[in-house]
Amino acid sequence: MKEDFSEEYITYRIKNAKETLDSAKILITHSKWNSAINRLYYSCFYIVSALLFKQGITAKTHQGLRNQFNKHFILTGIFPKEFGELYSTLLDWRYQGDYGDLFDFSEDQVLPMLSFTEGFLLQAESYLFMDKIAP
């Protein structure tokens, strides 16, 4: 792959992650908890996709993406264990919120996930562009 495409793809995924996080915040202001969980998950999904792409790692499923992220970024200590737990929980909750019957998340469940997601995105973006920072 061309280097310029790689950077363009990573920038695109970061943009998607941030826009999706903004959507989650809007949903939260309207107490749309299940939809907010969906958007928080996808915000992390986009940034994890960029992280794996930068390392040349692919995954074909959401579960595969989670496994590869944990293998290459959590178990290696690049990111703290809490970010792996956050991503796993959001994936599980997204399934539950999107496909589970008679289930609703609450404000108490969603708001802590918002701040974790914001922190994860900030650290992941810094990692993605750390080779661009001048010494």
N, C-alpha and C positions, 0 to 999 in steps of 0.2 A: 504494500500500500504506500502511496505517496505520503510524505511527511505532512504536506499542507492539508491533505484530506483528513489525516489523523487529528490534527489540531482543530480543524473545522468540525469534525464529528464530536470531539470532546466538548468543544464550546457549545455546540448545539444541545448536547445532553445536559450540560450544566444549566443552560437557559431553560430547558424543559423542566428540570428539577425545581428551579426557582419559581417559574410560573405556576407549577403544580402546587408548590408550597403556598403561594399566594392564594390559589383557589381554595386550599384547605382552610386558610385563615378566614376567607369569606364565608365558607360553610360553617365554620365554628361560630362566627358572629350571629348566625341564624339558627344555631343549635341543631344543625344537621350532622349528628355525630357519626352515623354509619358512613355517610358520604365523605366526611372529613377524614376518617380512617383510610378510606380508599385513596384519597388524594395524598395523604401523608405517605402511604405505602409507595405510590407511584413516584412521588418525589424522590424517595430513597432508591427506588428501582432505577430511575434515570441516572442518578449519580453513581450507583454501583455498576451499571452498564458501562459508564465512562471509565471507571477505575479498571474494570476487567479488560476493556478494549485497549487501554493504554499498555497493559501487560501482555496483550496478544492472546487473551483467554476468552473463549466463547462458551456459551451455555444456550441450550435450546428451550429450556423451560424456566419458569419462575423458581421452582425448587432447585434446579441446576444452578441458577444464578446465585441463590442463597448458599448452596454448598461450595461453589467456587469462591465466593466472597469470603466465607469463613476460612476456607483452606489457605487462600493466598494473602488475606489481609488481617484476619483475626488471629489465627493460630501462629502467624509469624510475628505478631506484635506490632504491626504497622498501625493498626487502629485498636483501641481498647475493647475488651471483651463486651462491654456494655453496648457498643455499636452493633456487634453481631447479634446480641440479644434483642436489641431494638428492631433490627431488620427482620429477624425471625418472628418476633411477636407481631409486627405490622403485617407480614405476609399471612400469618395464621388468622389474624383479626380481619384482614381484608376478605379472605375466604368466608369467614363466619358472617361478616356484615353484608357481603354481596350475595351469598348463597344460602345462609341460614334463615330458617323461618322463625318468626316470632322472637326476634332477637334485636335489641337496640343497645348500642354503646351509650355511655353516660359522659357527662362533662368531666367527671373525676377520672375517667379512663383516658379521655382524649387529650386534655390539656397537657399532661406531662409528656405525652408522645410528641406534641408540637414542639416543646422546647428541646427535647432530645433530637428531633429531626433537624431543627435549625442548627444545633451544634454539630451534628454529623455533616450536614452540607458544608458548613464553613471549613471544617477540618479536611473533608474530602477535596474541596476545591483547592485549598492550599496545597494539598499533596499533589493534585493533578498538575499544578503549575509551579511546583517547587524548582524544577529545572530551568524555569524562565526567570527566576530571581537572581539578580547579579550578586556575586560574593562581596 
